[in-house]
Amino acid sequence: MVDVSQHDLVPEHTVLDEGSVDDVLEEYDIDRTDLPKIKRADPALPDEAEVGNVIEIVRNSRTTDEAVVYRLVVE
């Protein structure tokens, strides 16, 4: 079976620690539940990701080189 999380086209997914989550939420003046969602079953998620974690996704971007987005892990 292919591990899609290791595929070249899948952007880097990282579980944020609570301190970093607080910084992100404060920066954007939002609550955790306001973040876009990602399902726990998504094969691109790291194995250690749990429901309620916030994931940082770093994608390649034509205009800014890198685009950073955040997702809340849900069931």
Secondary structure, 3 states (H helix, E strand, C coil): CCCHHHCCCCCEEEECCHHHHHHHHHHHCCCHHHCCEEECCCCCCCCCCCCCCEEEEEEEECCCEEEEEEEEEEC
